[in-house]
Amino acid sequence: MGSMPFAENDGVALAYERVGNPDGETVVFVEGLGYGRWMWRWQRDAFAEEYEVVLWDNRGTGESATPEGPYTVGKMAADLEAVLAAAGVDGAHVVGASMGGMIAQRYALEYDRAETLSLLCTTPGGAQEVPIPEDTLERMFGVPDRYDEREAIRYKMQPAMTEGFWDANADLIEDIVDWRLEMDASEQAREWQGAAVEAFDVSDRLDDLTLPTLILHGERDRVVPVGNGRLLAQGIPGATFETFDEGGSHLFFIERAADVNDRLRSFVAAH
């Protein structure tokens, strides 16, 4: 990956990178549970010509440090603030997916650098949250003992994609497994991040999110069901909510990358 700059929050070193147009507005991408910066490679390329792009590794992931848990979404939002401060960014369009969307919500509630929010395949938490389906949980936590690390990653990841995409993109799936082996969080750090996700709840604060907000969700999301996107749309004043059916998995920003990127760019450019 090469030498990276680091920010620091409460003694935790946080790796980040700045790419793209240094004269453009800043877009920062916040990845999901356990995933490294590779997750945003399709969006990075799509935004880099016009915008400055900031990518970073959550605590416990990639080149960032792995402090002892427990982790909270609030701590990870503070990590994002440290990254943007270290990068000299006064204002940014914040894009978060899954756990990254939770971090983005908390960040916008607690800090003042966010200019817009784009929330992908995420949830506000709370009592009305639509839970992960049981069959997905079984895949995530019921990996056969005989599987090696590569096979386990593939097994757990399959519900995050549509069957058609999975079957048609065998080479890409293997590339993603390689990236995950290289850059994703350790099993312990994933557990700490997972505990933060389970405890997350800003459902009673959504009306405080008054900045421009775009909510995108896959209709076929088998990890964070689309009902959670609807909860966000109902609670955030003036939010725009759009769904993707074909290719509308949890990782719809990979399956439908060109369409998602067009929508994100249009939203950012309008604000």
Summary of the structure (lengths in Angstrom):
residues: 271
radius of gyration: 17.2
end to end distance: 32.8
largest distance: 51.6
contacts: 940
relative contact order: 0.17
helix: 44%
strand: 18%
